[in-house]
Amino acid sequence: MKRIGVLGGAFDPPHLAHVAMAQAALQQLKLNELQIFPTGQAWHKAQALSPASDRLAMCKLAFAGMAKVVVNPAELQRSGPTYTVETLRAMALEHPQAQLFLIIGQDQARALPSWYQIDEIVQKAIIWIVERDVGPGNATKSLSGNPDTEPQGLVIPTQTLKLPRLAHSATEVRDLVAKGLSIDALVPQDVARYIHTHHLYQPAR
């Protein structure tokens, strides 16, 4: 059975922790393919995202040269809010014989019980949570005891993907750019060049 990973996010911008996450997923989950989905209209993010064209271009630069990795623009092309379940439905139709692996970060994992159609997401993909500086585990666990957010009677099975400690984030990258400081140690070289050339994340004048 073909093993396909699904890794989504704002990627505003993609940084070295994202690249490390993709590498870990490919190696530890023995994926035949990893599809990267820059999000379209993120229903859960308060701040406005950079233009879709810029985030797509940066993703292609960040993951260029990584075997088995495909940057998929499907969510950017979809109208309305972006929901993971819709992406998984499309993937299941396109690859009916494949096993899907949904790869998410710890921040996303904490909000899982409130995700749209989480019960269907659980049926369509194995959920792997990326945790840093921990060993892989296979425990089935419920991520919320809140009856107002967790679908009644649903236990969300998750597994853990091991990742070395990488403390930086997209927010940190944007803040450094706004202050005129170097981001060379945080993002792939081509992404840093793209951000500089296109004057992204700089304060309004």
Backbone as CSV, one residue per row, in Angstrom:
resi,resn,N_x,N_y,N_z,CA_x,CA_y,CA_z,C_x,C_y,C_z
1,MET,0.845,-1.190,0.000,0.000,0.000,0.000,0.882,1.242,0.000
2,LYS,0.558,2.185,-0.883,1.317,3.425,-0.954,1.086,4.246,0.300
3,ARG,2.155,4.842,0.822,2.098,5.633,2.045,2.339,7.100,1.684
4,ILE,1.324,7.944,1.909,1.396,9.349,1.513,1.203,10.236,2.736
5,GLY,2.152,11.130,2.958,2.051,12.085,4.042,1.388,13.373,3.584
6,VAL,0.651,14.006,4.484,-0.007,15.282,4.217,0.454,16.268,5.289
7,LEU,1.146,17.317,4.862,1.678,18.320,5.789,1.212,19.697,5.337
8,GLY,0.326,20.296,6.116,-0.199,21.605,5.769,0.243,22.667,6.751
9,GLY,0.078,23.911,6.353,0.439,25.011,7.231,0.430,26.324,6.477
10,ALA,0.564,27.411,7.212,0.601,28.727,6.566,1.899,28.893,5.769
11,PHE,3.007,28.350,6.306,4.323,28.505,5.675,4.565,29.979,5.342
12,ASP,4.494,30.804,6.388,4.566,32.257,6.205,5.637,32.861,7.103
13,PRO,6.939,32.547,6.839,7.471,31.755,5.725,7.793,30.324,6.171
14,PRO,8.101,29.437,5.196,8.645,28.125,5.549,10.060,28.301,6.083
15,HIS,10.404,27.556,7.136,11.727,27.690,7.735,12.346,26.315,7.938
16,LEU,13.519,26.294,8.557,14.277,25.041,8.649,13.589,23.999,9.514
17,ALA,12.768,24.416,10.466,12.025,23.433,11.255,10.995,22.714,10.387
18,HIS,10.402,23.422,9.427,9.479,22.775,8.489,10.217,21.734,7.644
19,VAL,11.410,22.093,7.195,12.208,21.165,6.392,12.573,19.939,7.223
20,ALA,12.967,20.169,8.481,13.303,19.046,9.361,12.091,18.161,9.611
21,MET,10.912,18.774,9.723,9.680,18.014,9.923,9.412,17.114,8.713
22,ALA,9.602,17.660,7.526,9.388,16.874,6.305,10.380,15.716,6.226
23,GLN,11.641,15.977,6.555,12.653,14.925,6.517,12.345,13.823,7.526
24,ALA,11.921,14.216,8.723,11.589,13.227,9.758,10.412,12.370,9.335
25,ALA,9.409,13.002,8.739,8.230,12.255,8.293,8.597,11.238,7.219
26,LEU,9.389,11.653,6.259,9.798,10.746,5.187,10.554,9.543,5.746
27,GLN,11.460,9.800,6.670,12.315,8.742,7.191,11.582,7.837,8.178
28,GLN,10.918,8.428,9.152,10.329,7.633,10.224,9.041,6.930,9.811
29,LEU,8.294,7.540,8.901,7.034,6.931,8.467,7.197,6.127,7.182
30,LYS,8.414,6.146,6.618,8.713,5.389,5.397,7.704,5.732,4.300
31,LEU,7.551,7.040,4.069,6.576,7.519,3.091,7.074,7.307,1.669
32,ASN,6.140,6.976,0.786,6.432,6.971,-0.646,6.394,8.390,-1.205
33,GLU,5.609,9.254,-0.527,5.440,10.622,-1.003,4.969,11.491,0.156
34,LEU,5.430,12.739,0.175,4.955,13.717,1.145,4.436,14.930,0.389
35,GLN,3.168,15.260,0.595,2.577,16.415,-0.075,2.478,17.579,0.897
36,ILE,3.011,18.722,0.480,3.014,19.942,1.270,1.875,20.831,0.788
37,PHE,1.007,21.253,1.711,-0.156,22.070,1.357,-0.097,23.433,2.055
38,PRO,0.361,24.485,1.364,0.199,25.825,1.937,-1.294,26.129,2.064
39,THR,-1.693,26.604,3.243,-3.113,26.820,3.478,-3.642,28.008,2.690
40,GLY,-4.920,27.937,2.368,-5.555,29.047,1.672,-6.036,30.075,2.678
41,GLN,-7.333,30.130,2.891,-7.924,31.030,3.879,-8.015,30.275,5.199
42,ALA,-7.084,30.548,6.085,-7.008,29.800,7.346,-8.107,30.261,8.299
43,TRP,-9.036,29.381,8.607,-10.175,29.745,9.456,-9.773,30.019,10.900
44,HIS,-8.613,29.459,11.323,-8.213,29.538,12.723,-7.170,30.611,13.008
45,LYS,-6.733,31.354,11.965,-5.679,32.353,12.184,-6.275,33.762,12.150
46,ALA,-5.940,34.537,13.187,-6.487,35.888,13.274,-5.756,36.846,12.335
47,GLN,-4.419,36.675,12.213,-3.660,37.616,11.402,-3.769,37.269,9.925
48,ALA,-3.672,38.305,9.099,-3.701,38.100,7.648,-2.410,37.422,7.206
49,LEU,-2.533,36.522,6.249,-1.359,35.834,5.721,-0.788,36.592,4.537
50,SER,0.470,36.319,4.229,1.080,36.876,3.031,0.366,36.330,1.801
51,PRO,0.482,37.004,0.651,-0.195,36.532,-0.559,0.111,35.073,-0.863
52,ALA,-0.889,34.381,-1.371,-0.746,32.958,-1.677,0.409,32.701,-2.630
53,SER,0.582,33.587,-3.610,1.647,33.383,-4.602,3.021,33.396,-3.949
54,ASP,3.211,34.259,-2.948,4.502,34.324,-2.260,4.738,33.082,-1.408
55,ARG,3.717,32.659,-0.688,3.886,31.488,0.186,4.108,30.221,-0.641
56,LEU,3.429,30.120,-1.784,3.637,28.970,-2.668,5.055,28.975,-3.226
57,ALA,5.512,30.140,-3.666,6.865,30.241,-4.221,7.916,29.886,-3.176
58,MET,7.724,30.385,-1.951,8.699,30.082,-0.891,8.700,28.595,-0.539
59,CYS,7.521,27.965,-0.551,7.468,26.524,-0.284,8.230,25.738,-1.339
60,LYS,8.058,26.122,-2.591,8.766,25.419,-3.665,10.277,25.566,-3.499
61,LEU,10.711,26.745,-3.041,12.142,26.951,-2.815,12.623,26.162,-1.603
62,ALA,11.835,26.173,-0.543,12.253,25.521,0.700,12.410,24.018,0.542
63,PHE,11.496,23.400,-0.227,11.499,21.937,-0.336,12.092,21.445,-1.656
64,ALA,12.658,22.359,-2.434,13.273,21.975,-3.708,14.413,20.993,-3.455
65,GLY,14.491,19.997,-4.291,15.582,19.043,-4.167,15.322,17.925,-3.190
66,MET,14.205,17.963,-2.446,13.880,16.875,-1.522,13.106,15.801,-2.276
67,ALA,13.718,14.649,-2.394,13.067,13.552,-3.099,11.773,13.169,-2.397
68,LYS,10.755,12.852,-3.170,9.455,12.370,-2.700,8.570,13.485,-2.123
69,VAL,9.017,14.738,-2.183,8.211,15.844,-1.657,7.573,16.615,-2.805
70,VAL,6.264,16.844,-2.683,5.504,17.577,-3.699,4.794,18.745,-3.014
71,VAL,4.969,19.950,-3.542,4.232,21.108,-3.042,2.930,21.205,-3.830
72,ASN,1.812,21.089,-3.128,0.496,21.018,-3.761,-0.273,22.324,-3.509
73,PRO,-0.680,23.046,-4.569,-1.364,24.335,-4.396,-2.877,24.224,-4.217
74,ALA,-3.401,23.028,-4.021,-4.849,22.814,-4.036,-5.592,23.697,-3.038
75,GLU,-5.065,23.833,-1.810,-5.774,24.619,-0.797,-5.772,26.105,-1.146
76,LEU,-4.726,26.568,-1.820,-4.658,27.964,-2.231,-5.683,28.269,-3.328
77,GLN,-6.030,27.255,-4.089,-6.952,27.433,-5.209,-8.409,27.251,-4.807
78,ARG,-8.645,26.805,-3.569,-9.994,26.546,-3.102,-10.601,27.823,-2.529
79,SER,-11.840,28.111,-2.849,-12.497,29.301,-2.326,-13.046,29.020,-0.923
80,GLY,-13.151,30.069,-0.136,-13.668,29.910,1.221,-12.612,29.413,2.187
81,PRO,-13.001,29.204,3.446,-12.058,28.735,4.469,-11.456,27.378,4.105
82,THR,-10.215,27.189,4.508,-9.514,25.932,4.254,-9.771,24.957,5.403
83,TYR,-10.259,23.778,5.061,-10.495,22.729,6.056,-9.712,21.478,5.661
84,THR,-9.002,20.921,6.615,-8.174,19.741,6.352,-8.993,18.580,5.827
85,VAL,-10.211,18.415,6.316,-11.023,17.283,5.891,-11.273,17.319,4.386
86,GLU,-11.410,18.507,3.814,-11.634,18.610,2.372,-10.397,18.175,1.592
87,THR,-9.227,18.510,2.124,-7.982,18.070,1.484,-7.856,16.556,1.550
88,LEU,-8.189,15.974,2.698,-8.100,14.520,2.838,-9.116,13.816,1.944
89,ARG,-10.301,14.387,1.791,-11.287,13.802,0.885,-10.743,13.758,-0.541
90,ALA,-10.144,14.872,-0.976,-9.590,14.931,-2.330,-8.443,13.940,-2.492
91,MET,-7.594,13.827,-1.463,-6.477,12.886,-1.535,-6.979,11.446,-1.589
92,ALA,-8.019,11.147,-0.820,-8.566,9.786,-0.803,-9.166,9.418,-2.150
93,LEU,-9.769,10.375,-2.816,-10.330,10.126,-4.150,-9.223,9.928,-5.174
94,GLU,-8.163,10.723,-5.061,-7.051,10.645,-6.015,-6.193,9.402,-5.793
95,HIS,-6.095,8.979,-4.539,-5.257,7.818,-4.195,-6.072,6.843,-3.349
96,PRO,-7.048,6.183,-3.942,-7.975,5.348,-3.152,-7.325,4.163,-2.461
97,GLN,-6.185,3.717,-2.936,-5.534,2.553,-2.340,-4.419,2.931,-1.370
98,ALA,-4.226,4.231,-1.138,-3.110,4.678,-0.308,-3.511,4.820,1.156
99,GLN,-2.525,4.703,2.031,-2.702,5.045,3.436,-2.227,6.476,3.620
100,LEU,-3.085,7.332,4.173,-2.748,8.735,4.369,-2.259,8.971,5.796
101,PHE,-1.235,9.805,5.919,-0.677,10.176,7.216,-0.762,11.690,7.336
102,LEU,-1.529,12.180,8.291,-1.658,13.613,8.525,-0.633,14.026,9.573
103,ILE,0.258,14.938,9.216,1.363,15.346,10.080,1.105,16.764,10.568
104,ILE,1.047,16.927,11.887,0.733,18.235,12.452,1.674,18.553,13.605
105,GLY,1.781,19.848,13.922,2.600,20.282,15.041,1.834,20.219,16.351
106,GLN,2.541,20.459,17.444,1.925,20.377,18.762,0.850,21.431,18.967
107,ASP,1.071,22.635,18.454,0.061,23.682,18.586,-1.228,23.283,17.879
108,GLN,-1.092,22.727,16.678,-2.268,22.260,15.955,-2.948,21.123,16.700
109,ALA,-2.144,20.266,17.304,-2.695,19.092,17.992,-3.609,19.490,19.149
110,ARG,-3.236,20.548,19.849,-4.057,20.977,20.981,-5.444,21.428,20.544
111,ALA,-5.547,21.882,19.298,-6.841,22.356,18.789,-7.605,21.273,18.030
112,LEU,-7.029,20.088,17.914,-7.651,19.027,17.111,-9.127,18.770,17.428
113,PRO,-9.519,18.712,18.691,-10.922,18.404,18.971,-11.907,19.388,18.355
114,SER,-11.455,20.613,18.080,-12.353,21.621,17.513,-12.291,21.678,15.990
115,TRP,-11.455,20.840,15.371,-11.340,20.866,13.917,-12.660,20.441,13.267
116,TYR,-12.940,21.063,12.148,-14.145,20.755,11.380,-14.120,19.295,10.911
117,GLN,-15.191,18.557,11.235,-15.338,17.158,10.826,-14.168,16.290,11.306
118,ILE,-13.755,16.493,12.554,-12.629,15.731,13.083,-12.909,14.235,13.064
119,ASP,-14.172,13.827,13.231,-14.489,12.404,13.211,-14.158,11.779,11.860
120,GLU,-14.371,12.540,10.780,-14.037,12.028,9.445,-12.533,12.057,9.212
121,ILE,-11.860,13.064,9.743,-10.401,13.142,9.622,-9.757,11.903,10.225
122,VAL,-10.239,11.503,11.401,-9.712,10.319,12.077,-9.897,9.065,11.226
123,GLN,-10.985,9.002,10.479,-11.249,7.840,9.632,-10.382,7.831,8.382
124,LYS,-10.024,9.010,7.897,-9.332,9.095,6.611,-7.806,9.052,6.722
125,ALA,-7.261,9.381,7.881,-5.799,9.451,7.988,-5.329,9.065,9.384
126,ILE,-4.107,8.571,9.453,-3.430,8.357,10.731,-2.766,9.674,11.110
127,ILE,-3.055,10.173,12.299,-2.559,11.480,12.721,-1.244,11.316,13.478
128,TRP,-0.229,12.019,13.005,1.080,11.997,13.658,1.397,13.405,14.145
129,ILE,1.686,13.519,15.423,2.007,14.807,16.033,3.523,14.933,16.165
130,VAL,4.050,16.016,15.640,5.484,16.262,15.723,5.810,16.847,17.091
131,GLU,6.639,16.149,17.847,7.099,16.632,19.137,8.618,16.667,19.133
132,ARG,9.172,17.693,19.745,10.615,17.888,19.703,11.291,17.343,20.953
133,ASP,12.408,16.669,20.739,13.201,16.117,21.833,12.475,15.043,22.628
134,VAL,11.601,14.283,21.976,10.954,13.152,22.639,11.061,11.937,21.733
135,GLY,10.919,10.778,22.310,10.945,9.557,21.528,9.599,9.277,20.914
136,PRO,9.552,8.481,19.837,8.283,8.153,19.211,7.441,7.270,20.115
137,GLY,6.136,7.474,20.079,5.243,6.668,20.895,4.040,6.237,20.084
138,ASN,3.282,5.340,20.632,2.133,4.812,19.901,0.867,4.848,20.732
139,ALA,0.828,5.733,21.718,-0.327,5.757,22.608,-1.539,6.375,21.941
140,THR,-2.671,5.771,22.148,-3.923,6.369,21.726,-4.416,7.231,22.865
141,LYS,-4.737,8.489,22.536,-5.125,9.387,23.617,-6.148,10.393,23.127
142,SER,-6.941,10.889,24.055,-7.882,11.957,23.773,-7.189,13.270,24.100
143,LEU,-7.260,14.234,23.174,-6.522,15.467,23.353,-7.310,16.527,24.100
144,SER,-8.525,16.251,24.443,-9.306,17.245,25.171,-10.371,16.561,25.994
145,GLY,-10.564,17.066,27.199,-11.649,16.567,28.020,-12.807,17.537,28.049
146,ASN,-12.773,18.525,27.177,-13.792,19.561,27.152,-14.983,19.093,26.323
147,PRO,-16.147,18.853,26.938,-17.289,18.339,26.188,-17.857,19.353,25.206
148,ASP,-17.469,20.630,25.368,-17.975,21.651,24.451,-17.207,21.656,23.132
149,THR,-15.990,21.102,23.126,-15.184,21.128,21.914,-14.922,19.736,21.350
150,GLU,-14.955,18.726,22.184,-14.656,17.380,21.714,-15.932,16.669,21.279
151,PRO,-15.959,16.127,20.038,-17.141,15.391,19.603,-17.495,14.296,20.603
152,GLN,-18.742,14.187,20.919,-19.177,13.265,21.966,-18.761,11.824,21.650
153,GLY,-18.071,11.206,22.602,-17.688,9.814,22.463,-16.494,9.567,21.559
154,LEU,-15.878,10.627,21.011,-14.778,10.435,20.068,-13.432,10.529,20.785
155,VAL,-12.650,9.494,20.659,-11.263,9.527,21.117,-10.393,9.695,19.883
156,ILE,-9.504,10.672,19.932,-8.676,10.975,18.763,-7.365,10.200,18.874
157,PRO,-7.171,9.169,18.060,-5.923,8.410,18.128,-4.793,9.173,17.446
158,THR,-3.680,9.309,18.124,-2.527,9.990,17.550,-1.264,9.198,17.832
159,GLN,-0.252,9.462,17.035,1.066,8.892,17.275,2.080,10.023,17.211
160,THR,3.286,9.759,17.704,4.279,10.811,17.865,5.439,10.649,16.897
161,LEU,5.784,11.764,16.258,6.903,11.808,15.327,8.071,12.512,16.004
162,LYS,9.204,11.845,16.064,10.380,12.380,16.753,11.060,13.455,15.905
163,LEU,11.383,14.590,16.555,12.065,15.678,15.859,13.051,16.330,16.820
164,PRO,14.280,16.615,16.362,15.240,17.297,17.240,14.726,18.677,17.636
165,ARG,15.305,19.234,18.697,14.879,20.543,19.171,15.239,21.620,18.155
166,LEU,14.244,22.324,17.664,14.413,23.464,16.770,13.429,24.523,17.259
167,ALA,13.938,25.507,17.967,13.061,26.405,18.703,12.440,27.502,17.847
168,HIS,12.981,27.759,16.663,12.504,28.913,15.915,11.149,28.660,15.265
169,SER,10.494,29.747,14.912,9.151,29.690,14.354,9.010,30.732,13.256
170,ALA,7.906,30.658,12.505,7.639,31.640,11.460,7.484,33.033,12.061
171,THR,6.883,33.102,13.257,6.720,34.399,13.926,8.080,35.030,14.205
172,GLU,9.017,34.220,14.671,10.363,34.728,14.949,11.021,35.230,13.673
173,VAL,10.861,34.485,12.575,11.445,34.899,11.300,10.881,36.249,10.875
174,ARG,9.553,36.389,10.950,8.933,37.650,10.543,9.411,38.813,11.416
175,ASP,9.540,38.564,12.719,9.986,39.621,13.629,11.415,40.057,13.319
176,LEU,12.287,39.103,13.025,13.673,39.441,12.702,13.759,40.257,11.422
177,VAL,12.981,39.866,10.419,12.977,40.621,9.161,12.501,42.051,9.411
178,ALA,11.438,42.190,10.200,10.892,43.523,10.490,11.918,44.408,11.194
179,LYS,12.819,43.785,11.977,13.849,44.539,12.697,15.129,44.712,11.876
180,GLY,15.132,44.155,10.661,16.307,44.276,9.807,17.439,43.351,10.191
181,LEU,17.129,42.273,10.930,18.156,41.334,11.379,18.222,40.114,10.468
182,SER,19.337,39.397,10.539,19.559,38.251,9.659,18.669,37.068,10.024
183,ILE,18.188,36.366,8.991,17.416,35.134,9.180,18.114,33.951,8.519
184,ASP,19.377,34.135,8.168,20.100,33.110,7.412,20.181,31.774,8.145
185,ALA,20.175,31.802,9.474,20.288,30.558,10.235,18.939,29.886,10.448
186,LEU,17.853,30.539,10.017,16.521,30.031,10.313,15.759,29.522,9.102
187,VAL,16.099,29.984,7.927,15.359,29.594,6.717,16.340,29.147,5.638
188,PRO,15.877,28.331,4.678,16.750,27.970,3.558,17.241,29.216,2.830
189,GLN,18.431,29.143,2.295,19.060,30.305,1.668,18.184,30.926,0.578
190,ASP,17.567,30.088,-0.257,16.737,30.611,-1.340,15.491,31.310,-0.807
191,VAL,14.974,30.858,0.324,13.817,31.511,0.937,14.229,32.870,1.492
192,ALA,15.378,32.942,2.141,15.873,34.225,2.652,16.045,35.216,1.510
193,ARG,16.571,34.745,0.403,16.767,35.611,-0.764,15.427,36.090,-1.314
194,TYR,14.445,35.193,-1.352,13.117,35.559,-1.857,12.477,36.622,-0.955
195,ILE,12.563,36.434,0.354,11.989,37.397,1.297,12.620,38.770,1.109
196,HIS,13.938,38.796,0.943,14.649,40.072,0.753,14.263,40.713,-0.576
197,THR,14.247,39.922,-1.622,13.963,40.465,-2.959,12.553,41.024,-3.057
198,HIS,11.606,40.355,-2.412,10.198,40.761,-2.517,9.738,41.623,-1.332
199,HIS,10.689,41.988,-0.471,10.418,42.936,0.633,9.270,42.451,1.530
200,LEU,9.253,41.137,1.827,8.211,40.592,2.682,8.520,40.897,4.152
201,TYR,7.453,41.002,4.952,7.520,41.130,6.404,8.192,42.427,6.884
202,GLN,8.339,43.386,6.005,8.932,44.656,6.419,7.835,45.607,6.889
203,PRO,8.136,46.429,7.897,7.109,47.339,8.420,6.662,48.343,7.364
204,ALA,5.392,48.713,7.436,4.854,49.697,6.488,5.513,51.049,6.696
205,ARG,5.707,51.730,5.589,6.346,53.060,5.675,5.350,54.134,5.268
